[in-house]
Amino acid sequence: MFRPLECFIGFRYLRSGRRRGVVSFMTAASFLGIALGVAALIVILSVLNGFETENRTRLLSMTEHVGISAAAGGLADWESLAARIAARDDVTAVAPFVELEGMLAVGRELRPALVRGVLPETATTEYGELVDAPALAAFAAGQRRILLGRFLALNLGVEAGQALSLWLPRVEDGRVSVSPVAFTVAGTFAAGAPDHDTRLALVSLADASALAHLGGAPKTLGIRLVDPLRAPAVAAALAQELGPTYVYTSWTERYASLFRAMRVEKVMMTIILAFIVGVAAFNIVTSLMMVVNEKEKDIAILRTYGLEPGRVTRIFFVQGAVIGCVGTVVGVVLGLVLATNVHVIVPWLEGTFGFRIMPGDVFYVTEIPSEVHLGDVVLVPLLAFAISVIATLYPSRRAARVAPARALRYE
């Protein structure tokens, strides 16, 4: 006697299905549907992970990971404070800056801008890869020089060497006034992120501090970390160490809405693509119901020999579980192969069919990134297998309710 009996009979029914046309087709459709659904989920989630990492990297190219600001006025003791923070093992750099919100004007063109005052030497070390060397040299050498984001400069219609006006609002005696300050364009930078390229401008720290009436002191210390994802924890640790004298922020607060939207998009894509696995699960229900109808006499004979209804249920449960398990494993392998070779597959498709999936004149990111996360590789197969197992419940219970007397009535 084969043990366990349910597995032996379930595998026999599964192998015999190859010789039955419709049942065999439904079983194959179930298997392929689960495999394709799992593979699609892994690939799409990996691409979304890649886009999230790419966006985060571009945004943080010109954004501090943690900021420490004075509650009022400027940071008079910023040098000693910066040295104390830079001594931490998880900190890579500390730089002072001042941020001002205003409008940039050239003739009739007027654009909102976030003006950041930085030390010229800091701009050279932190933004050297984003700004041309001549622009950095001009920015470091002169006064009232300004670096513009690439698209901000295009919208204003200015180039290096041209003049523009910075309009900053001021409140005096309860009245709002605006006064222009002349600057000369030193050059442009391209951070590759809309938030920077369309509205960010850089000036020297001394100019920005004077415009903010801070007496040459910075308003904030920007801290860069070894691991940007630990920014909230580091901000909390600094708050506990330095006390409530300062205001502590992190990049996760500034861009919380953006990355929350990306997480919602990822969840919705998972739900939508999970319907592919759901369709395959319906095929499992259909194929098992056809097997139950075909094997009614066999089930009745087994029941007359004393096989309990629960064991009959497990026979057909084994069939559905095997289909789901094999389909899931094949889908995981296929998905991992595709996700880890997106950088090869996409250029091949573009070259073969003669089109660009993400043209550079439309998108900031021109190559589709992919980043496989272990959590996705574990969660997706578990979800697919769970759906497959649930799909076997009704046909299995239906088989257990087959009445031997009715099935063998005319035998």
LUMSEDREN-262398 format. One record per residue (C-alpha): residue number from 1; residue in three letters; x, z, y. Coordinates in nm, 3 decimals, decimal comma, padded with zeros to 5 digits. Example, Ala and Ser with C-alpha at 12.3 -4.5 7.8 and 13.67 -1.06 7.14 Angstrom:
<pts>
PT    i   aa        x        z        y
PT    1  ala   01,230   00,780  -00,450
PT    2  ser   01,367   00,714  -00,106
</pts>
This chain:
<pts>
PT    i   aa        x        z        y
PT    1  met   00,000   00,000   00,000
PT    2  phe   00,138  -00,103   00,339
PT    3  arg   00,163   00,177   00,592
PT    4  pro   00,015   00,188   00,842
PT    5  leu  -00,265  -00,030   00,712
PT    6  glu  -00,406  -00,107   01,059
PT    7  cys  -00,079  -00,266   01,174
PT    8  phe  -00,048  -00,473   00,856
PT    9  ile  -00,398  -00,616   00,885
PT   10  gly  -00,371  -00,662   01,263
PT   11  phe  -00,050  -00,867   01,225
PT   12  arg  -00,207  -01,069   00,945
PT   13  tyr  -00,504  -01,157   01,165
PT   14  leu  -00,269  -01,246   01,449
PT   15  arg  -00,063  -01,480   01,231
PT   16  ser  -00,369  -01,639   01,073
PT   17  gly  -00,498  -01,718   01,424
PT   18  arg  -00,237  -01,993   01,449
PT   19  arg  -00,444  -02,204   01,211
PT   20  arg  -00,770  -02,160   01,406
PT   21  gly  -00,796  -02,407   01,695
PT   22  val  -01,007  -02,232   01,959
PT   23  val  -00,889  -01,881   01,877
PT   24  ser  -00,527  -01,996   01,876
PT   25  phe  -00,573  -02,162   02,216
PT   26  met  -00,731  -01,849   02,365
PT   27  thr  -00,452  -01,631   02,227
PT   28  ala  -00,188  -01,866   02,371
PT   29  ala  -00,369  -01,870   02,706
PT   30  ser  -00,375  -01,490   02,708
PT   31  phe  -00,005  -01,471   02,627
PT   32  leu   00,093  -01,730   02,892
PT   33  gly  -00,137  -01,577   03,154
PT   34  ile   00,021  -01,233   03,115
PT   35  ala   00,375  -01,376   03,113
PT   36  leu   00,317  -01,588   03,425
PT   37  gly   00,138  -01,304   03,602
PT   38  val   00,421  -01,059   03,538
PT   39  ala   00,685  -01,315   03,636
PT   40  ala   00,499  -01,404   03,957
PT   41  leu   00,461  -01,039   04,050
PT   42  ile   00,831  -00,965   03,999
PT   43  val   00,942  -01,272   04,195
PT   44  ile   00,703  -01,216   04,487
PT   45  leu   00,784  -00,845   04,514
PT   46  ser   01,156  -00,923   04,502
PT   47  val   01,118  -01,179   04,781
PT   48  leu   00,918  -00,931   04,991
PT   49  asn   01,187  -00,670   04,930
PT   50  gly   01,445  -00,922   05,046
PT   51  phe   01,253  -01,001   05,363
PT   52  glu   01,212  -00,630   05,438
PT   53  thr   01,585  -00,570   05,400
PT   54  glu   01,667  -00,880   05,607
PT   55  asn   01,434  -00,776   05,888
PT   56  arg   01,568  -00,420   05,883
PT   57  thr   01,928  -00,544   05,898
PT   58  arg   01,856  -00,775   06,191
PT   59  leu   01,659  -00,514   06,382
PT   60  leu   01,928  -00,250   06,333
PT   61  ser   02,205  -00,487   06,442
PT   62  met   02,138  -00,378   06,803
PT   63  thr   01,939  -00,059   06,750
PT   64  glu   02,065   00,295   06,702
PT   65  his   01,977   00,463   06,375
PT   66  val   01,930   00,804   06,542
PT   67  gly   01,898   00,875   06,913
PT   68  ile   01,965   01,202   07,097
PT   69  ser   01,830   01,206   07,453
PT   70  ala   01,824   01,457   07,734
PT   71  ala   01,484   01,611   07,792
PT   72  ala   01,528   01,549   08,166
PT   73  gly   01,798   01,365   08,357
PT   74  gly   02,116   01,245   08,190
PT   75  leu   02,358   01,380   07,931
PT   76  ala   02,627   01,536   08,149
PT   77  asp   02,828   01,663   07,851
PT   78  trp   02,785   01,352   07,640
PT   79  glu   03,154   01,309   07,550
PT   80  ser   03,189   01,650   07,382
PT   81  leu   02,851   01,607   07,217
PT   82  ala   02,948   01,260   07,090
PT   83  ala   03,275   01,396   06,948
PT   84  arg   03,089   01,674   06,769
PT   85  ile   02,840   01,431   06,613
PT   86  ala   03,107   01,173   06,522
PT   87  ala   03,283   01,438   06,311
PT   88  arg   02,998   01,426   06,057
PT   89  asp   03,071   01,243   05,731
PT   90  asp   02,745   01,046   05,741
PT   91  val   02,805   00,909   06,094
PT   92  thr   03,001   00,588   06,154
PT   93  ala   02,975   00,554   06,534
PT   94  val   02,832   00,723   06,842
PT   95  ala   02,775   00,536   07,169
PT   96  pro   02,600   00,630   07,496
PT   97  phe   02,337   00,408   07,658
PT   98  val   02,054   00,398   07,911
PT   99  glu   01,730   00,204   07,858
PT  100  leu   01,516   00,069   08,140
PT  101  glu   01,195  -00,131   08,126
PT  102  gly   01,149  -00,392   08,393
PT  103  met   01,099  -00,760   08,472
PT  104  leu   01,358  -01,037   08,497
PT  105  ala   01,287  -01,307   08,753
PT  106  val   01,437  -01,650   08,816
PT  107  gly   01,246  -01,846   09,074
PT  108  arg   00,885  -01,844   08,957
PT  109  glu   00,975  -01,744   08,602
PT  110  leu   00,905  -01,378   08,526
PT  111  arg   00,962  -01,211   08,189
PT  112  pro   00,936  -00,849   08,069
PT  113  ala   01,264  -00,706   07,946
PT  114  leu   01,411  -00,395   07,792
PT  115  val   01,741  -00,348   07,976
PT  116  arg   02,001  -00,144   07,793
PT  117  gly   02,308  -00,013   07,971
PT  118  val   02,607   00,023   07,739
PT  119  leu   02,977   00,081   07,772
PT  120  pro   03,159  -00,256   07,784
PT  121  glu   03,400  -00,144   07,510
PT  122  thr   03,102  -00,041   07,297
PT  123  ala   02,945  -00,384   07,342
PT  124  thr   03,273  -00,542   07,230
PT  125  thr   03,293  -00,337   06,908
PT  126  glu   02,923  -00,320   06,813
PT  127  tyr   02,794  -00,658   06,926
PT  128  gly   03,109  -00,869   06,891
PT  129  glu   02,962  -01,076   06,606
PT  130  leu   02,644  -01,148   06,801
PT  131  val   02,791  -01,239   07,142
PT  132  asp   03,044  -01,510   07,225
PT  133  ala   03,390  -01,378   07,319
PT  134  pro   03,388  -01,536   07,671
PT  135  ala   03,053  -01,373   07,743
PT  136  leu   03,184  -01,032   07,633
PT  137  ala   03,495  -01,074   07,846
PT  138  ala   03,288  -01,160   08,153
PT  139  phe   03,053  -00,872   08,075
PT  140  ala   03,342  -00,629   08,048
PT  141  ala   03,532  -00,749   08,355
PT  142  gly   03,268  -00,776   08,626
PT  143  gln   02,996  -00,565   08,779
PT  144  arg   02,627  -00,646   08,783
PT  145  arg   02,673  -00,872   08,480
PT  146  ile   02,395  -00,910   08,225
PT  147  leu   02,374  -01,040   07,867
PT  148  leu   02,039  -01,189   07,765
PT  149  gly   01,875  -01,242   07,431
PT  150  arg   01,881  -01,608   07,331
PT  151  phe   01,510  -01,675   07,369
PT  152  leu   01,481  -01,455   07,676
PT  153  ala   01,740  -01,677   07,845
PT  154  leu   01,556  -01,991   07,730
PT  155  asn   01,225  -01,862   07,863
PT  156  leu   01,386  -01,784   08,200
PT  157  gly   01,573  -02,115   08,202
PT  158  val   01,912  -01,961   08,287
PT  159  glu   02,266  -02,011   08,160
PT  160  ala   02,593  -01,825   08,198
PT  161  gly   02,700  -01,795   08,559
PT  162  gln   02,351  -01,820   08,708
PT  163  ala   02,189  -01,540   08,907
PT  164  leu   01,864  -01,358   08,838
PT  165  ser   01,678  -01,053   08,967
PT  166  leu   01,592  -00,736   08,780
PT  167  trp   01,272  -00,575   08,905
PT  168  leu   01,235  -00,206   08,825
PT  169  pro   00,930   00,007   08,913
PT  170  arg   00,988   00,328   09,105
PT  171  val   00,757   00,612   09,201
PT  172  glu   00,819   00,757   09,547
PT  173  asp   00,583   01,008   09,708
PT  174  gly   00,316   00,924   09,453
PT  175  arg   00,337   00,551   09,528
PT  176  val   00,475   00,282   09,295
PT  177  ser   00,724   00,041   09,447
PT  178  val   00,931  -00,240   09,300
PT  179  ser   01,270  -00,347   09,430
PT  180  pro   01,483  -00,637   09,298
PT  181  val   01,846  -00,598   09,193
PT  182  ala   02,066  -00,906   09,164
PT  183  phe   02,260  -00,974   08,842
PT  184  thr   02,473  -01,260   08,716
PT  185  val   02,425  -01,390   08,363
PT  186  ala   02,740  -01,332   08,159
PT  187  gly   02,608  -01,500   07,847
PT  188  thr   02,360  -01,467   07,562
PT  189  phe   02,344  -01,310   07,219
PT  190  ala   02,148  -01,394   06,905
PT  191  ala   02,050  -01,093   06,694
PT  192  gly   01,816  -01,298   06,476
PT  193  ala   01,521  -01,064   06,542
PT  194  pro   01,231  -01,147   06,775
PT  195  asp   01,224  -00,794   06,915
PT  196  his   01,580  -00,838   07,046
PT  197  asp   01,613  -01,207   07,120
PT  198  thr   01,295  -01,231   07,329
PT  199  arg   01,312  -00,916   07,541
PT  200  leu   01,645  -00,732   07,520
PT  201  ala   01,914  -00,751   07,790
PT  202  leu   02,248  -00,570   07,813
PT  203  val   02,417  -00,442   08,129
PT  204  ser   02,704  -00,202   08,185
PT  205  leu   02,633   00,168   08,148
PT  206  ala   02,745   00,237   08,505
PT  207  asp   02,498  -00,016   08,649
PT  208  ala   02,207   00,109   08,438
PT  209  ser   02,282   00,475   08,510
PT  210  ala   02,290   00,404   08,883
PT  211  leu   01,959   00,219   08,867
PT  212  ala   01,807   00,513   08,675
PT  213  his   01,951   00,764   08,925
PT  214  leu   02,144   00,949   08,654
PT  215  gly   02,470   00,975   08,845
PT  216  gly   02,675   00,774   08,598
PT  217  ala   02,567   00,975   08,294
PT  218  pro   02,393   00,818   07,993
PT  219  lys   02,040   00,906   07,895
PT  220  thr   02,083   00,877   07,517
PT  221  leu   02,350   00,889   07,249
PT  222  gly   02,300   00,619   06,986
PT  223  ile   02,417   00,722   06,640
PT  224  arg   02,493   00,480   06,358
PT  225  leu   02,488   00,611   06,002
PT  226  val   02,648   00,520   05,674
PT  227  asp   02,298   00,496   05,524
PT  228  pro   02,030   00,396   05,780
PT  229  leu   01,754   00,501   05,540
PT  230  arg   01,859   00,864   05,587
PT  231  ala   01,791   00,850   05,960
PT  232  pro   01,490   01,090   05,957
PT  233  ala   01,683   01,346   05,750
PT  234  val   01,989   01,322   05,975
PT  235  ala   01,772   01,355   06,288
PT  236  ala   01,614   01,669   06,144
PT  237  ala   01,956   01,812   06,052
PT  238  leu   02,090   01,744   06,403
PT  239  ala   01,782   01,905   06,557
PT  240  gln   01,843   02,216   06,351
PT  241  glu   02,215   02,219   06,437
PT  242  leu   02,196   02,138   06,811
PT  243  gly   01,869   02,310   06,892
PT  244  pro   01,563   02,204   07,094
PT  245  thr   01,764   02,116   07,406
PT  246  tyr   01,751   01,746   07,321
PT  247  val   01,492   01,493   07,208
PT  248  tyr   01,562   01,342   06,866
PT  249  thr   01,435   01,002   06,750
PT  250  ser   01,510   00,760   06,466
PT  251  trp   01,463   00,390   06,410
PT  252  thr   01,190   00,464   06,154
PT  253  glu   00,973   00,596   06,437
PT  254  arg   01,037   00,299   06,666
PT  255  tyr   00,955   00,037   06,403
PT  256  ala   00,708   00,242   06,198
PT  257  ser   00,416   00,005   06,257
PT  258  leu   00,619  -00,303   06,158
PT  259  phe   00,741  -00,163   05,827
PT  260  arg   00,402  -00,007   05,757
PT  261  ala   00,250  -00,354   05,793
PT  262  met   00,511  -00,494   05,554
PT  263  arg   00,429  -00,225   05,298
PT  264  val   00,058  -00,303   05,327
PT  265  glu   00,138  -00,672   05,277
PT  266  lys   00,338  -00,586   04,966
PT  267  val   00,052  -00,379   04,822
PT  268  met  -00,203  -00,652   04,893
PT  269  met   00,016  -00,919   04,732
PT  270  thr   00,050  -00,696   04,426
PT  271  ile  -00,327  -00,655   04,401
PT  272  ile  -00,393  -01,027   04,448
PT  273  leu  -00,135  -01,138   04,192
PT  274  ala  -00,256  -00,872   03,949
PT  275  phe  -00,573  -01,079   03,917
PT  276  ile  -00,365  -01,334   03,726
PT  277  val  -00,302  -01,068   03,465
PT  278  gly  -00,672  -00,978   03,484
PT  279  val  -00,770  -01,335   03,397
PT  280  ala  -00,535  -01,323   03,099
PT  281  ala  -00,696  -00,995   02,996
PT  282  phe  -01,036  -01,164   02,989
PT  283  asn  -00,884  -01,422   02,757
PT  284  ile  -00,774  -01,138   02,529
PT  285  val  -01,131  -01,007   02,523
PT  286  thr  -01,263  -01,353   02,440
PT  287  ser  -01,011  -01,426   02,166
PT  288  leu  -01,060  -01,085   02,002
PT  289  met  -01,438  -01,120   02,013
PT  290  met  -01,405  -01,455   01,835
PT  291  val  -01,182  -01,294   01,574
PT  292  val  -01,434  -01,011   01,528
PT  293  asn  -01,719  -01,259   01,475
PT  294  glu  -01,508  -01,458   01,230
PT  295  lys  -01,388  -01,154   01,037
PT  296  glu  -01,722  -00,972   01,011
PT  297  lys  -01,730  -01,013   00,632
PT  298  asp  -01,371  -00,892   00,599
PT  299  ile  -01,454  -00,591   00,814
PT  300  ala  -01,765  -00,519   00,608
PT  301  ile  -01,565  -00,531   00,283
PT  302  leu  -01,304  -00,296   00,429
PT  303  arg  -01,579  -00,061   00,539
PT  304  thr  -01,734  -00,061   00,189
PT  305  tyr  -01,392   00,036   00,050
PT  306  gly  -01,400   00,343   00,273
PT  307  leu  -01,206   00,233   00,584
PT  308  glu  -01,314   00,453   00,875
PT  309  pro  -01,451   00,296   01,197
PT  310  gly  -01,158   00,439   01,392
PT  311  arg  -00,908   00,255   01,174
PT  312  val  -01,106  -00,069   01,213
PT  313  thr  -01,081  -00,019   01,589
PT  314  arg  -00,705   00,019   01,563
PT  315  ile  -00,673  -00,312   01,370
PT  316  phe  -00,796  -00,514   01,666
PT  317  phe  -00,627  -00,284   01,912
PT  318  val  -00,296  -00,379   01,749
PT  319  gln  -00,372  -00,748   01,800
PT  320  gly  -00,443  -00,712   02,172
PT  321  ala  -00,149  -00,476   02,225
PT  322  val   00,092  -00,719   02,060
PT  323  ile  -00,029  -01,006   02,280
PT  324  gly   00,005  -00,789   02,589
PT  325  cys   00,346  -00,651   02,492
PT  326  val   00,503  -00,986   02,403
PT  327  gly   00,356  -01,153   02,712
PT  328  thr   00,483  -00,871   02,932
PT  329  val   00,836  -00,885   02,789
PT  330  val   00,855  -01,263   02,830
PT  331  gly   00,719  -01,230   03,184
PT  332  val   00,979  -00,968   03,276
PT  333  val   01,265  -01,184   03,146
PT  334  leu   01,131  -01,495   03,323
PT  335  gly   01,067  -01,303   03,644
PT  336  leu   01,416  -01,151   03,652
PT  337  val   01,576  -01,490   03,589
PT  338  leu   01,379  -01,649   03,873
PT  339  ala   01,417  -01,356   04,115
PT  340  thr   01,795  -01,334   04,072
PT  341  asn   01,838  -01,710   04,113
PT  342  val   01,612  -01,775   04,414
PT  343  his   01,919  -01,876   04,617
PT  344  val   01,981  -02,155   04,362
PT  345  ile   01,623  -02,259   04,284
PT  346  val   01,499  -02,294   04,643
PT  347  pro   01,780  -02,530   04,760
PT  348  trp   01,727  -02,736   04,444
PT  349  leu   01,354  -02,768   04,517
PT  350  glu   01,426  -02,860   04,881
PT  351  gly   01,681  -03,122   04,779
PT  352  thr   01,465  -03,264   04,501
PT  353  phe   01,141  -03,296   04,697
PT  354  gly   01,292  -03,351   05,041
PT  355  phe   01,138  -03,069   05,245
PT  356  arg   01,240  -02,740   05,404
PT  357  ile   01,049  -02,429   05,298
PT  358  met   01,163  -02,230   05,603
PT  359  pro   01,295  -02,462   05,877
PT  360  gly   01,525  -02,308   06,134
PT  361  asp   01,318  -02,427   06,432
PT  362  val   01,020  -02,222   06,312
PT  363  phe   01,159  -01,916   06,131
PT  364  tyr   01,438  -01,673   06,212
PT  365  val   01,522  -01,642   05,843
PT  366  thr   01,601  -01,988   05,703
PT  367  glu   01,686  -01,881   05,347
PT  368  ile   01,449  -01,697   05,116
PT  369  pro   01,607  -01,362   05,030
PT  370  ser   01,544  -01,180   04,704
PT  371  glu   01,614  -00,819   04,613
PT  372  val   01,511  -00,684   04,273
PT  373  his   01,411  -00,317   04,271
PT  374  leu   01,409  -00,116   03,951
PT  375  gly   01,077   00,044   04,046
PT  376  asp   00,905  -00,297   04,058
PT  377  val   01,056  -00,403   03,726
PT  378  val   00,916  -00,085   03,569
PT  379  leu   00,578  -00,069   03,747
PT  380  val   00,473  -00,432   03,699
PT  381  pro   00,515  -00,440   03,317
PT  382  leu   00,341  -00,105   03,283
PT  383  leu   00,049  -00,234   03,492
PT  384  ala   00,025  -00,556   03,291
PT  385  phe   00,043  -00,375   02,957
PT  386  ala  -00,218  -00,121   03,067
PT  387  ile  -00,457  -00,403   03,165
PT  388  ser  -00,397  -00,570   02,828
PT  389  val  -00,467  -00,247   02,638
PT  390  ile  -00,787  -00,185   02,835
PT  391  ala  -00,900  -00,538   02,753
PT  392  thr  -00,883  -00,461   02,379
PT  393  leu  -01,117  -00,161   02,394
PT  394  tyr  -01,453  -00,342   02,389
PT  395  pro  -01,372  -00,593   02,109
PT  396  ser  -01,214  -00,316   01,901
PT  397  arg  -01,517  -00,090   01,937
PT  398  arg  -01,743  -00,386   01,869
PT  399  ala  -01,557  -00,446   01,541
PT  400  ala  -01,597  -00,080   01,442
PT  401  arg  -01,975  -00,108   01,482
PT  402  val  -02,011  -00,396   01,236
PT  403  ala  -02,272  -00,294   00,977
PT  404  pro  -02,155  -00,379   00,621
PT  405  ala  -02,513  -00,430   00,493
PT  406  arg  -02,594  -00,684   00,766
PT  407  ala  -02,265  -00,871   00,735
PT  408  leu  -02,294  -00,900   00,352
PT  409  arg  -02,669  -00,961   00,340
PT  410  tyr  -02,646  -01,317   00,209
PT  411  glu  -02,332  -01,277  -00,003
</pts>
